[in-house]
């Protein structure tokens, strides 16, 4: 893959991640990505305690 293609792919990926985060926030979720596995936080933003993804059954990251 050429350097210019890598830059475009990275930029597209970053844009997609930003859109996903915006959509999750608009739906009322914290939407923080789980750094240790699958899932994103499905609790409301600024909830006290750890993050939790109800659907992926992961919590406290």
Secondary structure, DSSP 8 states (H G I E B T S, - for coil): --HHHHHHHHHHHHHHHHHHHHHHHHTT----B-TTSS-B--S-TT-SS--EETTTTEE--
